[in-house]
């Protein structure tokens, strides 16, 4: 069966490469890749083989079948300090509870927002005195060969002189609705799928105007439980190449990505449990700049983490997510759970010369709560 699972991985990878169109828009729909759940983030986002809570529609819809009860989940996160607000909510409900044939449905909503974005006027709306007409080199002592200096209009690269009154503040919003279904097949296999709908809104340079988009896509996941201690997983995001259409006429295509994962469960002492999880996030767009594994157009990022539970009540977590260090903790009492996590951005690459400003990326903090019934 493990050989079969390896073949499934290989077929999925080939399918992802073939499904990625040459016109795929790099970094389109990137907000959907922000990890959710303080528990998962605390484990370094190594969660596709662990997913057994109401964040499963995001991480791996197949994991929903392992929830023995209904669960609702809410999360709030502040990315890079308080620059980006990230909220997530999910509900999972089991449909069948027989030991070898379970099923579940789930619904999740992701909201990502940035407020107080200063918007400058369009170039044609700039008035004299709102920029230095020194040419693209911004040096009045060296006339530009292209005639941009002193031509009475703003040219790309010329320094702006705008006051607070010349700007207006706006907000951007990204939304994703996920509807998931999962089924168990026998004692070892579980499969799940997610249909997702995307809505985005970004400010235009015209006061109170926004560019908006709508899109849809499909995710699919599988879990193979080798035994009670070992679990393997595979998830394909944007399996059919998610299509996003903007009201400006622009069309974007989100290329497929794949995550392969495994988890290992231990019991180091009575009333104690330890889980070690490892995920590899595969990308097929040639994102080589900061990836850890590079094989032509195929790149991969490593995620790994540990979760320790004492009496199923208190949890401690830590992990590595790419080049970020993560840690967190959680408490469970009866039907309630509360978790916290923090991510230290680029902790393991602080001296990378390719990112001279990464020291300005503040920590990301997440808090989440769950209720089961």
ChimeraX attribute file (.defattr): number of C-alpha atoms within 10 A of each C-alpha:
attribute: neighborCount
match mode: 1-to-1
recipient: residues
	/A:1	11
	/A:2	11
	/A:3	8
	/A:4	9
	/A:5	17
	/A:6	13
	/A:7	12
	/A:8	13
	/A:9	19
	/A:10	12
	/A:11	11
	/A:12	18
	/A:13	21
	/A:14	10
	/A:15	15
	/A:16	24
	/A:17	17
	/A:18	12
	/A:19	17
	/A:20	21
	/A:21	15
	/A:22	10
	/A:23	11
	/A:24	19
	/A:25	17
	/A:26	14
	/A:27	14
	/A:28	15
	/A:29	21
	/A:30	10
	/A:31	17
	/A:32	17
	/A:33	10
	/A:34	12
	/A:35	18
	/A:36	25
	/A:37	30
	/A:38	29
	/A:39	29
	/A:40	27
	/A:41	30
	/A:42	31
	/A:43	30
	/A:44	33
	/A:45	28
	/A:46	32
	/A:47	31
	/A:48	32
	/A:49	30
	/A:50	26
	/A:51	25
	/A:52	21
	/A:53	26
	/A:54	29
	/A:55	31
	/A:56	29
	/A:57	34
	/A:58	28
	/A:59	27
	/A:60	32
	/A:61	34
	/A:62	35
	/A:63	29
	/A:64	32
	/A:65	30
	/A:66	21
	/A:67	21
	/A:68	18
	/A:69	15
	/A:70	19
	/A:71	21
	/A:72	21
	/A:73	21
	/A:74	21
	/A:75	22
	/A:76	20
	/A:77	24
	/A:78	20
	/A:79	21
	/A:80	17
	/A:81	14
	/A:82	14
	/A:83	15
	/A:84	15
	/A:85	17
	/A:86	22
	/A:87	20
	/A:88	22
	/A:89	22
	/A:90	24
	/A:91	23
	/A:92	29
	/A:93	22
	/A:94	21
	/A:95	17
	/A:96	15
	/A:97	15
	/A:98	9
	/A:99	9
	/A:100	15
	/A:101	15
	/A:102	22
	/A:103	24
	/A:104	26
	/A:105	23
	/A:106	25
	/A:107	23
	/A:108	24
	/A:109	19
	/A:110	21
	/A:111	19
	/A:112	21
	/A:113	19
	/A:114	16
	/A:115	13
	/A:116	11
	/A:117	14
	/A:118	15
	/A:119	17
	/A:120	20
	/A:121	17
	/A:122	10
	/A:123	12
	/A:124	8
	/A:125	11
	/A:126	16
	/A:127	12
	/A:128	11
	/A:129	11
	/A:130	14
	/A:131	17
	/A:132	21
	/A:133	22
	/A:134	23
	/A:135	25
	/A:136	19
	/A:137	14
	/A:138	16
	/A:139	14
	/A:140	13
	/A:141	7
	/A:142	11
	/A:143	16
	/A:144	16
	/A:145	8
	/A:146	8
	/A:147	10
	/A:148	19
	/A:149	23
	/A:150	14
	/A:151	11
	/A:152	14
	/A:153	18
	/A:154	25
	/A:155	17
	/A:156	10
	/A:157	11
	/A:158	19
	/A:159	17
	/A:160	14
	/A:161	10
	/A:162	14
	/A:163	9
	/A:164	9
	/A:165	6
	/A:166	13
	/A:167	15
	/A:168	16
	/A:169	14
	/A:170	19
	/A:171	16
	/A:172	19
	/A:173	16
	/A:174	21
	/A:175	19
	/A:176	21
	/A:177	18
	/A:178	22
	/A:179	21
	/A:180	25
	/A:181	24
	/A:182	28
	/A:183	26
	/A:184	26
	/A:185	14
	/A:186	11
	/A:187	14
	/A:188	15
	/A:189	20
	/A:190	26
	/A:191	24
	/A:192	26
	/A:193	24
	/A:194	27
	/A:195	17
	/A:196	22
	/A:197	19
	/A:198	21
	/A:199	19
	/A:200	23
	/A:201	18
	/A:202	18
	/A:203	19
	/A:204	17
	/A:205	19
	/A:206	13
	/A:207	14
	/A:208	11
	/A:209	12
	/A:210	18
	/A:211	14
	/A:212	18
	/A:213	20
	/A:214	17
	/A:215	20
	/A:216	20
	/A:217	21
	/A:218	20
	/A:219	27
	/A:220	23
	/A:221	26
	/A:222	26
	/A:223	27
	/A:224	23
	/A:225	19
	/A:226	14
	/A:227	11
	/A:228	10
	/A:229	12
	/A:230	17
	/A:231	20
	/A:232	24
	/A:233	28
	/A:234	27
	/A:235	28
	/A:236	25
	/A:237	26
	/A:238	25
	/A:239	21
	/A:240	19
	/A:241	22
	/A:242	23
	/A:243	21
	/A:244	22
	/A:245	18
	/A:246	16
	/A:247	11
	/A:248	10
	/A:249	8
	/A:250	9
	/A:251	16
	/A:252	21
	/A:253	24
	/A:254	26
	/A:255	28
	/A:256	28
	/A:257	23
	/A:258	23
	/A:259	26
	/A:260	20
	/A:261	23
	/A:262	23
	/A:263	23
	/A:264	18
	/A:265	18
	/A:266	14
	/A:267	13
	/A:268	10
	/A:269	9
	/A:270	8
	/A:271	11
	/A:272	16
	/A:273	17
	/A:274	18
	/A:275	19
	/A:276	20
	/A:277	26
	/A:278	25
	/A:279	26
	/A:280	21
	/A:281	21
	/A:282	22
	/A:283	23
	/A:284	21
	/A:285	21
	/A:286	15
	/A:287	17
	/A:288	16
	/A:289	9
	/A:290	16
	/A:291	18
	/A:292	12
	/A:293	16
	/A:294	17
	/A:295	10
	/A:296	11
	/A:297	12
	/A:298	17
	/A:299	21
	/A:300	24
	/A:301	18
	/A:302	21
	/A:303	23
	/A:304	23
	/A:305	26
	/A:306	22
	/A:307	23
	/A:308	20
	/A:309	19
	/A:310	15
	/A:311	11
	/A:312	13
	/A:313	14
	/A:314	16
	/A:315	20
	/A:316	21
	/A:317	25
	/A:318	25
	/A:319	26
	/A:320	25
	/A:321	26
	/A:322	23
	/A:323	20
	/A:324	18
	/A:325	22
	/A:326	27
	/A:327	24
	/A:328	25
	/A:329	21
	/A:330	23
	/A:331	17
	/A:332	17
	/A:333	11
	/A:334	9
	/A:335	10
	/A:336	14
	/A:337	17
	/A:338	19
	/A:339	23
	/A:340	24
	/A:341	26
	/A:342	23
	/A:343	26
	/A:344	19
	/A:345	23
	/A:346	19
	/A:347	18
	/A:348	14
	/A:349	15
	/A:350	15
	/A:351	12
	/A:352	12
	/A:353	9
	/A:354	10
	/A:355	12
	/A:356	10
	/A:357	10
	/A:358	16
	/A:359	12
	/A:360	10
	/A:361	14
	/A:362	16
	/A:363	19
	/A:364	19
	/A:365	21
	/A:366	23
	/A:367	20
	/A:368	22
	/A:369	20
	/A:370	20
	/A:371	18
	/A:372	19
	/A:373	11
